[in-house]
Amino acid sequence: MPVNDSIPTTDQSDSEALPINELFYSLQGEGQLAGTPSVFVRTSGCNLRCWFCDSYHTSWEPVHAQWSLETIVSEIQSHPADHVVLTGGEPLIHTETVPLMERLTELGYHITVETNGTIYQEAPIDLLSISPKLSSSTPVAARDPAGNGEWADRHETQRIDIDTLATLLDAYEFQLKFVVTDADDLPEIERIVDRVRRATQTTVTDTDVLLMPEGTTRESIDERRNEVAQLAMDNGYRYTPRLHVDLWNDAPGT
Protein backbone atom coordinates (compact mmCIF):
# COMPACT_ATOMS: atom_id res chain seq x y z
CA MET A 1 0.00 0.00 0.00
CA PRO A 2 1.18 3.61 -0.47
CA VAL A 3 2.50 5.19 2.68
CA ASN A 4 0.19 7.29 4.81
CA ASP A 5 1.51 10.87 4.82
CA SER A 6 0.01 11.68 8.23
CA ILE A 7 2.85 10.20 10.30
CA PRO A 8 3.46 12.55 13.26
CA THR A 9 6.79 13.91 14.36
CA THR A 10 9.14 11.86 16.49
CA ASP A 11 7.97 11.30 20.07
CA GLN A 12 10.68 10.44 22.58
CA SER A 13 8.67 11.00 25.77
CA ASP A 14 8.97 7.31 26.70
CA SER A 15 12.09 5.15 26.91
CA GLU A 16 10.07 2.42 25.16
CA ALA A 17 9.23 3.39 21.60
CA LEU A 18 8.43 1.77 18.28
CA PRO A 19 9.07 2.81 14.67
CA ILE A 20 5.53 3.47 13.45
CA ASN A 21 4.78 3.74 9.74
CA GLU A 22 1.07 4.40 10.25
CA LEU A 23 -1.74 3.91 12.74
CA PHE A 24 -5.30 3.92 11.42
CA TYR A 25 -8.85 2.70 11.98
CA SER A 26 -10.37 0.43 9.35
CA LEU A 27 -11.92 -3.00 8.76
CA GLN A 28 -9.84 -6.14 9.00
CA GLY A 29 -9.65 -7.18 5.37
CA GLU A 30 -8.27 -10.70 5.61
CA GLY A 31 -8.66 -14.00 7.39
CA GLN A 32 -10.99 -15.26 10.11
CA LEU A 33 -11.88 -11.77 11.34
CA ALA A 34 -12.48 -10.13 7.94
CA GLY A 35 -14.93 -7.27 8.32
CA THR A 36 -14.12 -6.58 11.99
CA PRO A 37 -13.58 -2.89 12.88
CA SER A 38 -9.96 -2.69 14.01
CA VAL A 39 -7.15 -0.28 14.79
CA PHE A 40 -4.06 -1.10 12.75
CA VAL A 41 -0.61 -0.36 14.16
CA ARG A 42 1.92 -0.74 11.36
CA THR A 43 5.53 -0.93 12.47
CA SER A 44 8.41 -0.25 10.12
CA GLY A 45 11.19 -2.73 9.43
CA CYS A 46 11.28 -6.31 8.18
CA ASN A 47 13.73 -9.21 8.06
CA LEU A 48 12.44 -10.30 4.63
CA ARG A 49 11.90 -8.56 1.28
CA CYS A 50 8.96 -9.95 -0.69
CA TRP A 51 9.07 -8.39 -4.13
CA PHE A 52 5.31 -7.78 -4.05
CA CYS A 53 5.26 -6.35 -0.50
CA ASP A 54 2.01 -4.43 0.05
CA SER A 55 3.67 -2.18 2.62
CA TYR A 56 6.76 -1.17 0.63
CA HIS A 57 7.52 1.70 2.97
CA THR A 58 8.06 -0.65 5.90
CA SER A 59 10.57 -2.89 4.15
CA TRP A 60 12.26 -1.77 0.94
CA GLU A 61 12.24 1.92 1.86
CA PRO A 62 11.34 2.16 5.57
CA VAL A 63 9.45 5.30 6.56
CA HIS A 64 8.49 5.90 10.17
CA ALA A 65 8.55 8.04 13.27
CA GLN A 66 9.42 6.86 16.77
CA TRP A 67 6.26 6.68 18.87
CA SER A 68 6.24 6.12 22.60
CA LEU A 69 4.05 3.28 23.82
CA GLU A 70 1.98 5.84 25.71
CA THR A 71 1.28 7.72 22.47
CA ILE A 72 0.41 4.52 20.59
CA VAL A 73 -2.04 3.42 23.27
CA SER A 74 -3.62 6.88 23.39
CA GLU A 75 -4.11 6.91 19.62
CA ILE A 76 -5.65 3.43 19.72
CA GLN A 77 -8.09 4.50 22.44
CA SER A 78 -9.26 7.40 20.28
CA HIS A 79 -10.96 4.95 17.90
CA PRO A 80 -14.20 2.98 18.51
CA ALA A 81 -12.77 -0.54 18.25
CA ASP A 82 -11.82 -3.31 20.66
CA HIS A 83 -9.65 -5.15 18.12
CA VAL A 84 -6.06 -4.12 17.45
CA VAL A 85 -3.98 -5.50 14.57
CA LEU A 86 -0.22 -5.27 14.96
CA THR A 87 1.28 -5.48 11.50
CA GLY A 88 4.24 -4.35 9.45
CA GLY A 89 6.75 -4.95 8.03
CA GLU A 90 7.45 -7.61 10.58
CA PRO A 91 6.23 -6.42 14.00
CA LEU A 92 7.91 -9.21 15.96
CA ILE A 93 11.43 -8.00 15.11
CA HIS A 94 10.80 -5.27 17.71
CA THR A 95 11.04 -6.37 21.36
CA GLU A 96 9.02 -3.28 22.31
CA THR A 97 5.93 -4.86 20.79
CA VAL A 98 5.69 -7.14 23.84
CA PRO A 99 5.11 -4.39 26.46
CA LEU A 100 2.72 -2.72 24.00
CA MET A 101 0.65 -5.91 23.77
CA GLU A 102 0.76 -6.32 27.54
CA ARG A 103 -0.68 -2.82 28.00
CA LEU A 104 -3.37 -3.41 25.39
CA THR A 105 -4.35 -6.72 26.99
CA GLU A 106 -4.75 -5.01 30.36
CA LEU A 107 -7.13 -2.57 28.63
CA GLY A 108 -9.22 -5.43 27.23
CA TYR A 109 -8.26 -5.31 23.57
CA HIS A 110 -8.25 -8.34 21.28
CA ILE A 111 -4.83 -8.50 19.63
CA THR A 112 -4.06 -9.93 16.21
CA VAL A 113 -0.44 -10.05 15.11
CA GLU A 114 0.36 -10.37 11.41
CA THR A 115 3.75 -12.05 10.99
CA ASN A 116 5.85 -13.93 8.46
CA GLY A 117 6.40 -16.73 10.99
CA THR A 118 10.18 -16.55 11.31
CA ILE A 119 10.40 -14.91 14.77
CA TYR A 120 9.03 -16.00 18.14
CA GLN A 121 8.10 -13.59 20.90
CA GLU A 122 6.28 -14.54 24.10
CA ALA A 123 3.37 -12.12 24.34
CA PRO A 124 -0.41 -11.95 24.98
CA ILE A 125 -1.56 -12.60 21.41
CA ASP A 126 -5.19 -13.59 20.76
CA LEU A 127 -4.73 -14.50 17.08
CA LEU A 128 -1.47 -15.01 15.25
CA SER A 129 -1.97 -14.50 11.53
CA ILE A 130 1.05 -16.25 10.03
CA SER A 131 1.90 -15.72 6.38
CA PRO A 132 4.78 -18.06 5.43
CA LYS A 133 6.53 -16.72 2.36
CA LEU A 134 6.65 -18.90 -0.75
CA SER A 135 9.47 -19.08 -3.28
CA SER A 136 7.35 -16.90 -5.58
CA SER A 137 7.95 -14.03 -3.12
CA THR A 138 11.74 -14.03 -3.57
CA PRO A 139 13.03 -10.80 -5.16
CA VAL A 140 15.14 -12.33 -7.92
CA ALA A 141 16.82 -9.83 -10.21
CA ALA A 142 13.98 -9.79 -12.74
CA ARG A 143 11.46 -8.60 -10.14
CA ASP A 144 13.57 -6.83 -7.53
CA PRO A 145 12.06 -3.42 -6.64
CA ALA A 146 15.54 -2.15 -5.70
CA GLY A 147 16.95 -3.29 -9.02
CA ASN A 148 20.11 -4.86 -7.63
CA GLY A 149 19.08 -8.38 -6.56
CA GLU A 150 21.11 -8.21 -3.36
CA TRP A 151 18.22 -9.37 -1.15
CA ALA A 152 17.38 -12.51 -3.13
CA ASP A 153 19.69 -14.99 -1.37
CA ARG A 154 19.04 -13.56 2.09
CA HIS A 155 15.27 -13.65 1.62
CA GLU A 156 15.32 -17.15 0.18
CA THR A 157 17.42 -18.47 3.06
CA GLN A 158 15.29 -16.91 5.81
CA ARG A 159 11.73 -17.02 4.47
CA ILE A 160 10.77 -20.42 5.98
CA ASP A 161 11.74 -21.61 9.48
CA ILE A 162 9.78 -24.77 10.29
CA ASP A 163 10.99 -24.96 13.90
CA THR A 164 9.85 -21.40 14.60
CA LEU A 165 6.55 -22.00 12.80
CA ALA A 166 5.92 -25.08 14.96
CA THR A 167 6.75 -23.15 18.13
CA LEU A 168 4.34 -20.35 17.17
CA LEU A 169 1.53 -22.76 16.33
CA ASP A 170 1.96 -24.58 19.64
CA ALA A 171 1.90 -21.29 21.55
CA TYR A 172 -0.97 -19.33 20.00
CA GLU A 173 -4.34 -19.46 18.29
CA PHE A 174 -3.40 -19.13 14.64
CA GLN A 175 -4.26 -19.00 10.99
CA LEU A 176 -1.82 -19.95 8.21
CA LYS A 177 -2.32 -17.47 5.39
CA PHE A 178 -0.56 -18.01 2.08
CA VAL A 179 -0.30 -15.32 -0.58
CA VAL A 180 -0.96 -17.12 -3.87
CA THR A 181 0.25 -15.92 -7.25
CA ASP A 182 -1.09 -18.88 -9.25
CA ALA A 183 -1.60 -22.65 -9.16
CA ASP A 184 2.16 -23.24 -9.33
CA ASP A 185 2.32 -22.19 -5.67
CA LEU A 186 0.12 -25.07 -4.49
CA PRO A 187 2.75 -27.86 -4.31
CA GLU A 188 4.97 -25.69 -2.11
CA ILE A 189 2.03 -24.79 0.14
CA GLU A 190 1.28 -28.49 0.56
CA ARG A 191 4.93 -29.24 1.40
CA ILE A 192 5.08 -26.49 4.02
CA VAL A 193 1.80 -27.55 5.62
CA ASP A 194 2.98 -31.18 5.72
CA ARG A 195 6.31 -30.23 7.32
CA VAL A 196 4.57 -28.05 9.91
CA ARG A 197 2.12 -30.83 10.78
CA ARG A 198 5.02 -33.20 11.41
CA ALA A 199 6.89 -30.64 13.54
CA THR A 200 4.10 -29.32 15.75
CA GLN A 201 2.14 -30.88 18.58
CA THR A 202 -0.90 -28.85 17.54
CA THR A 203 -3.41 -30.19 15.04
CA VAL A 204 -3.35 -28.15 11.84
CA THR A 205 -6.58 -28.68 9.94
CA ASP A 206 -7.14 -27.83 6.28
CA THR A 207 -9.44 -25.01 7.35
CA ASP A 208 -6.59 -23.47 9.36
CA VAL A 209 -4.94 -22.90 5.96
CA LEU A 210 -6.07 -19.78 4.11
CA LEU A 211 -5.33 -18.96 0.48
CA MET A 212 -5.29 -15.28 -0.47
CA PRO A 213 -4.75 -13.84 -3.96
CA GLU A 214 -1.59 -11.79 -4.41
CA GLY A 215 -2.19 -8.18 -5.36
CA THR A 216 -2.38 -4.67 -3.97
CA THR A 217 -5.01 -3.20 -6.31
CA ARG A 218 -8.54 -4.23 -7.32
CA GLU A 219 -7.30 -4.95 -10.82
CA SER A 220 -4.52 -7.29 -9.71
CA ILE A 221 -6.80 -9.08 -7.23
CA ASP A 222 -9.45 -9.49 -9.92
CA GLU A 223 -6.92 -11.30 -12.11
CA ARG A 224 -6.39 -14.02 -9.48
CA ARG A 225 -9.50 -14.15 -7.31
CA ASN A 226 -11.41 -16.92 -9.05
CA GLU A 227 -8.36 -19.12 -9.62
CA VAL A 228 -7.31 -18.91 -5.97
CA ALA A 229 -10.88 -19.51 -4.77
CA GLN A 230 -11.05 -22.64 -6.93
CA LEU A 231 -7.71 -23.88 -5.54
CA ALA A 232 -9.12 -23.50 -2.03
CA MET A 233 -12.28 -25.39 -2.93
CA ASP A 234 -10.40 -28.18 -4.70
CA ASN A 235 -8.09 -28.77 -1.74
CA GLY A 236 -10.32 -28.16 1.28
CA TYR A 237 -8.54 -24.96 2.29
CA ARG A 238 -10.20 -21.65 3.12
CA TYR A 239 -10.28 -18.71 0.74
CA THR A 240 -9.76 -15.25 2.17
CA PRO A 241 -10.53 -12.03 0.31
CA ARG A 242 -8.65 -8.78 0.63
CA LEU A 243 -11.71 -6.83 1.67
CA HIS A 244 -9.87 -3.54 2.21
CA VAL A 245 -8.60 -3.65 -1.39
CA ASP A 246 -12.11 -4.38 -2.70
CA LEU A 247 -13.45 -1.41 -0.73
CA TRP A 248 -10.68 1.18 -1.01
CA ASN A 249 -8.30 -0.13 -3.68
CA ASP A 250 -4.72 0.79 -2.68
CA ALA A 251 -5.47 3.89 -0.61
CA PRO A 252 -3.19 4.41 2.42
CA GLY A 253 -4.71 4.15 5.86
CA THR A 254 -7.11 1.35 4.92
VONUTOR-520440 format. One record per residue (C-alpha): x, y, z; residue in one letter. Coordinates in pm, 1 decimal. Layout:
x X	y Y	z Z	torlum A $
...
This chain:
x 0.0	y 0.0	z 0.0	torlum M $
x 118.0	y 360.7	z -47.1	torlum P $
x 250.5	y 519.1	z 268.3	torlum V $
x 18.8	y 729.4	z 480.6	torlum N $
x 150.8	y 1087.1	z 481.9	torlum D $
x 0.9	y 1168.3	z 822.6	torlum S $
x 285.2	y 1020.4	z 1030.2	torlum I $
x 345.8	y 1255.1	z 1325.8	torlum P $
x 678.7	y 1391.5	z 1436.0	torlum T $
x 913.6	y 1186.1	z 1648.8	torlum T $
x 797.1	y 1130.1	z 2006.6	torlum D $
x 1068.3	y 1043.7	z 2258.0	torlum Q $
x 867.1	y 1099.6	z 2576.5	torlum S $
x 896.8	y 730.6	z 2670.0	torlum D $
x 1208.8	y 514.7	z 2690.5	torlum S $
x 1006.6	y 242.4	z 2515.8	torlum E $
x 923.1	y 339.4	z 2159.8	torlum A $
x 843.1	y 176.8	z 1828.3	torlum L $
x 907.0	y 281.2	z 1467.2	torlum P $
x 552.9	y 347.2	z 1344.6	torlum I $
x 478.2	y 373.9	z 974.2	torlum N $
x 107.1	y 439.8	z 1024.7	torlum E $
x -174.3	y 391.2	z 1274.3	torlum L $
x -529.6	y 392.0	z 1142.2	torlum F $
x -885.3	y 269.6	z 1197.5	torlum Y $
x -1037.3	y 42.6	z 934.8	torlum S $
x -1191.5	y -300.0	z 876.0	torlum L $
x -984.2	y -614.2	z 900.0	torlum Q $
x -964.9	y -717.9	z 536.6	torlum G $
x -827.2	y -1069.9	z 561.2	torlum E $
x -866.3	y -1400.3	z 739.0	torlum G $
x -1098.6	y -1526.0	z 1011.0	torlum Q $
x -1187.7	y -1176.8	z 1133.9	torlum L $
x -1248.1	y -1013.2	z 794.3	torlum A $
x -1492.9	y -727.0	z 832.5	torlum G $
x -1412.1	y -658.1	z 1198.7	torlum T $
x -1357.8	y -288.7	z 1288.0	torlum P $
x -995.9	y -268.6	z 1401.1	torlum S $
x -715.4	y -28.0	z 1479.1	torlum V $
x -406.0	y -110.5	z 1275.1	torlum F $
x -60.6	y -35.8	z 1416.0	torlum V $
x 191.8	y -74.1	z 1135.8	torlum R $
x 553.0	y -93.1	z 1247.2	torlum T $
x 840.7	y -25.1	z 1011.6	torlum S $
x 1119.5	y -272.6	z 943.0	torlum G $
x 1127.6	y -631.3	z 818.0	torlum C $
x 1372.7	y -921.0	z 806.2	torlum N $
x 1243.8	y -1029.6	z 462.6	torlum L $
x 1190.2	y -856.1	z 128.4	torlum R $
x 895.8	y -995.2	z -69.1	torlum C $
x 907.3	y -839.3	z -413.4	torlum W $
x 530.5	y -778.4	z -404.7	torlum F $
x 525.7	y -634.9	z -49.7	torlum C $
x 200.8	y -443.3	z 4.7	torlum D $
x 367.0	y -218.5	z 262.1	torlum S $
x 675.6	y -116.9	z 63.5	torlum Y $
x 751.6	y 170.4	z 297.3	torlum H $
x 805.9	y -65.2	z 590.4	torlum T $
x 1057.1	y -289.4	z 414.6	torlum S $
x 1225.6	y -177.4	z 94.0	torlum W $
x 1224.1	y 192.2	z 185.8	torlum E $
x 1133.6	y 215.6	z 556.9	torlum P $
x 944.9	y 529.6	z 655.6	torlum V $
x 848.5	y 589.7	z 1017.0	torlum H $
x 855.2	y 804.2	z 1326.9	torlum A $
x 942.3	y 685.6	z 1677.5	torlum Q $
x 626.3	y 667.8	z 1886.7	torlum W $
x 623.9	y 611.8	z 2260.4	torlum S $
x 404.8	y 328.3	z 2381.5	torlum L $
x 198.4	y 584.5	z 2570.7	torlum E $
x 128.0	y 771.8	z 2247.3	torlum T $
x 40.9	y 452.1	z 2058.5	torlum I $
x -204.2	y 342.0	z 2326.9	torlum V $
x -361.8	y 688.3	z 2339.4	torlum S $
x -411.1	y 690.7	z 1961.6	torlum E $
x -565.5	y 342.8	z 1972.4	torlum I $
x -808.7	y 449.9	z 2243.9	torlum Q $
x -925.7	y 740.1	z 2028.3	torlum S $
x -1095.8	y 494.9	z 1790.2	torlum H $
x -1419.8	y 298.2	z 1851.3	torlum P $
x -1277.3	y -54.3	z 1825.1	torlum A $
x -1182.4	y -330.9	z 2066.2	torlum D $
x -965.3	y -515.0	z 1812.4	torlum H $
x -605.6	y -412.3	z 1744.6	torlum V $
x -398.2	y -549.6	z 1457.0	torlum V $
x -22.1	y -527.5	z 1495.9	torlum L $
x 128.4	y -547.8	z 1149.7	torlum T $
x 423.6	y -435.5	z 945.1	torlum G $
x 674.6	y -495.1	z 803.1	torlum G $
x 744.6	y -760.6	z 1058.2	torlum E $
x 622.9	y -641.5	z 1400.0	torlum P $
x 791.3	y -921.2	z 1596.0	torlum L $
x 1142.6	y -799.9	z 1511.3	torlum I $
x 1080.5	y -527.2	z 1771.3	torlum H $
x 1104.1	y -637.3	z 2135.6	torlum T $
x 901.8	y -327.7	z 2231.2	torlum E $
x 592.5	y -486.2	z 2078.6	torlum T $
x 569.5	y -713.5	z 2384.0	torlum V $
x 510.7	y -438.9	z 2646.2	torlum P $
x 272.3	y -272.4	z 2400.2	torlum L $
x 65.4	y -591.2	z 2376.5	torlum M $
x 76.1	y -631.8	z 2753.8	torlum E $
x -67.7	y -282.0	z 2800.1	torlum R $
x -337.3	y -341.4	z 2538.8	torlum L $
x -435.4	y -672.1	z 2698.7	torlum T $
x -474.6	y -501.1	z 3035.6	torlum E $
x -712.5	y -257.4	z 2863.0	torlum L $
x -922.3	y -542.5	z 2723.2	torlum G $
x -826.0	y -530.7	z 2356.8	torlum Y $
x -825.1	y -833.6	z 2127.9	torlum H $
x -482.8	y -850.1	z 1962.8	torlum I $
x -406.4	y -993.4	z 1620.8	torlum T $
x -43.7	y -1004.7	z 1510.9	torlum V $
x 36.5	y -1036.8	z 1140.8	torlum E $
x 374.9	y -1205.2	z 1099.5	torlum T $
x 585.0	y -1393.5	z 846.3	torlum N $
x 640.2	y -1673.3	z 1099.2	torlum G $
x 1018.0	y -1654.7	z 1130.9	torlum T $
x 1039.8	y -1490.7	z 1476.6	torlum I $
x 903.0	y -1599.9	z 1813.8	torlum Y $
x 810.3	y -1358.5	z 2090.4	torlum Q $
x 628.2	y -1453.8	z 2409.6	torlum E $
x 337.1	y -1212.3	z 2434.1	torlum A $
x -41.0	y -1194.8	z 2498.5	torlum P $
x -155.8	y -1260.2	z 2141.1	torlum I $
x -518.6	y -1358.9	z 2075.7	torlum D $
x -472.8	y -1449.9	z 1708.2	torlum L $
x -146.6	y -1501.1	z 1524.7	torlum L $
x -197.2	y -1449.6	z 1152.7	torlum S $
x 104.6	y -1625.1	z 1003.4	torlum I $
x 190.4	y -1572.2	z 638.3	torlum S $
x 477.9	y -1805.6	z 543.1	torlum P $
x 653.4	y -1671.6	z 235.6	torlum K $
x 664.9	y -1889.6	z -74.8	torlum L $
x 947.0	y -1907.9	z -328.0	torlum S $
x 735.2	y -1690.1	z -558.1	torlum S $
x 794.6	y -1403.4	z -311.5	torlum S $
x 1173.7	y -1402.9	z -356.9	torlum T $
x 1303.2	y -1079.5	z -515.7	torlum P $
x 1514.2	y -1232.6	z -791.5	torlum V $
x 1682.5	y -982.6	z -1020.9	torlum A $
x 1398.1	y -979.4	z -1274.4	torlum A $
x 1145.6	y -860.0	z -1013.9	torlum R $
x 1356.9	y -682.9	z -752.5	torlum D $
x 1206.3	y -341.9	z -664.0	torlum P $
x 1553.9	y -215.4	z -569.7	torlum A $
x 1695.0	y -329.2	z -901.9	torlum G $
x 2011.5	y -486.3	z -763.4	torlum N $
x 1908.1	y -837.6	z -655.6	torlum G $
x 2111.5	y -820.8	z -335.7	torlum E $
x 1821.7	y -936.6	z -114.9	torlum W $
x 1738.0	y -1250.9	z -312.7	torlum A $
x 1968.9	y -1499.4	z -136.5	torlum D $
x 1904.5	y -1356.0	z 208.9	torlum R $
x 1527.1	y -1365.0	z 162.4	torlum H $
x 1531.5	y -1715.2	z 18.0	torlum E $
x 1742.3	y -1847.5	z 306.4	torlum T $
x 1529.2	y -1691.4	z 581.1	torlum Q $
x 1172.8	y -1702.5	z 446.6	torlum R $
x 1077.0	y -2041.5	z 597.9	torlum I $
x 1173.7	y -2160.9	z 947.6	torlum D $
x 978.1	y -2477.2	z 1028.8	torlum I $
x 1099.4	y -2496.1	z 1389.7	torlum D $
x 985.2	y -2140.2	z 1460.0	torlum T $
x 655.4	y -2200.4	z 1279.8	torlum L $
x 592.0	y -2508.1	z 1495.7	torlum A $
x 674.8	y -2314.8	z 1812.8	torlum T $
x 433.6	y -2035.5	z 1716.8	torlum L $
x 152.7	y -2276.4	z 1633.2	torlum L $
x 195.7	y -2457.7	z 1963.9	torlum D $
x 190.4	y -2128.7	z 2155.3	torlum A $
x -97.1	y -1932.9	z 1999.9	torlum Y $
x -433.6	y -1946.4	z 1829.0	torlum E $
x -339.9	y -1913.5	z 1464.0	torlum F $
x -425.9	y -1900.3	z 1099.3	torlum Q $
x -181.8	y -1995.2	z 821.0	torlum L $
x -232.3	y -1746.7	z 539.2	torlum K $
x -56.1	y -1801.5	z 207.8	torlum F $
x -30.2	y -1531.8	z -58.2	torlum V $
x -95.7	y -1711.6	z -386.9	torlum V $
x 24.5	y -1591.6	z -724.7	torlum T $
x -108.6	y -1887.6	z -924.8	torlum D $
x -159.7	y -2265.5	z -916.0	torlum A $
x 215.6	y -2323.9	z -933.5	torlum D $
x 231.7	y -2218.9	z -566.6	torlum D $
x 11.8	y -2506.8	z -449.2	torlum L $
x 275.5	y -2786.1	z -431.2	torlum P $
x 497.2	y -2568.6	z -211.2	torlum E $
x 203.0	y -2478.8	z 14.5	torlum I $
x 127.8	y -2848.8	z 56.4	torlum E $
x 493.1	y -2924.4	z 140.2	torlum R $
x 507.9	y -2648.9	z 401.9	torlum I $
x 180.4	y -2755.4	z 562.3	torlum V $
x 297.5	y -3118.1	z 572.4	torlum D $
x 630.8	y -3022.7	z 731.9	torlum R $
x 456.7	y -2804.7	z 990.9	torlum V $
x 212.4	y -3082.9	z 1077.7	torlum R $
x 501.6	y -3320.3	z 1141.4	torlum R $
x 689.1	y -3063.8	z 1353.9	torlum A $
x 410.1	y -2931.5	z 1574.5	torlum T $
x 214.0	y -3088.3	z 1857.9	torlum Q $
x -90.1	y -2885.1	z 1753.9	torlum T $
x -340.7	y -3019.3	z 1504.0	torlum T $
x -334.9	y -2814.5	z 1184.1	torlum V $
x -657.8	y -2867.7	z 993.5	torlum T $
x -713.9	y -2783.0	z 628.3	torlum D $
x -944.1	y -2501.3	z 734.5	torlum T $
x -658.8	y -2347.4	z 935.7	torlum D $
x -493.9	y -2289.9	z 596.5	torlum V $
x -607.2	y -1977.9	z 411.5	torlum L $
x -532.6	y -1895.9	z 47.7	torlum L $
x -529.4	y -1528.1	z -47.0	torlum M $
x -474.7	y -1383.5	z -395.9	torlum P $
x -158.9	y -1179.4	z -440.8	torlum E $
x -219.1	y -818.3	z -536.5	torlum G $
x -238.4	y -467.0	z -396.8	torlum T $
x -501.5	y -320.0	z -630.8	torlum T $
x -853.5	y -423.0	z -731.6	torlum R $
x -729.8	y -495.0	z -1082.1	torlum E $
x -451.6	y -729.0	z -970.6	torlum S $
x -679.7	y -908.3	z -722.7	torlum I $
x -945.0	y -949.0	z -992.1	torlum D $
x -692.2	y -1130.2	z -1210.7	torlum E $
x -639.3	y -1402.2	z -948.3	torlum R $
x -950.2	y -1414.5	z -731.1	torlum R $
x -1140.7	y -1692.3	z -905.4	torlum N $
x -835.8	y -1912.1	z -961.9	torlum E $
x -731.0	y -1890.7	z -597.1	torlum V $
x -1087.6	y -1951.4	z -477.3	torlum A $
x -1104.7	y -2264.1	z -692.9	torlum Q $
x -770.8	y -2387.9	z -553.9	torlum L $
x -911.7	y -2350.0	z -202.9	torlum A $
x -1227.7	y -2539.4	z -293.2	torlum M $
x -1039.8	y -2817.9	z -469.7	torlum D $
x -808.5	y -2876.6	z -174.0	torlum N $
x -1031.6	y -2815.7	z 128.2	torlum G $
x -854.2	y -2495.6	z 229.0	torlum Y $
x -1020.0	y -2164.6	z 312.5	torlum R $
x -1027.7	y -1870.5	z 74.2	torlum Y $
x -975.7	y -1525.2	z 216.9	torlum T $
x -1052.8	y -1203.3	z 31.0	torlum P $
x -865.0	y -877.5	z 62.5	torlum R $
x -1171.3	y -683.2	z 167.4	torlum L $
x -987.1	y -354.4	z 220.7	torlum H $
x -860.0	y -365.4	z -139.2	torlum V $
x -1210.5	y -437.9	z -269.5	torlum D $
x -1344.8	y -140.9	z -72.8	torlum L $
x -1068.0	y 118.3	z -101.2	torlum W $
x -829.9	y -12.6	z -367.6	torlum N $
x -472.1	y 78.5	z -267.7	torlum D $
x -546.7	y 389.1	z -60.7	torlum A $
x -319.4	y 441.2	z 241.7	torlum P $
x -470.7	y 415.3	z 586.2	torlum G $
x -710.6	y 135.5	z 492.2	torlum T $
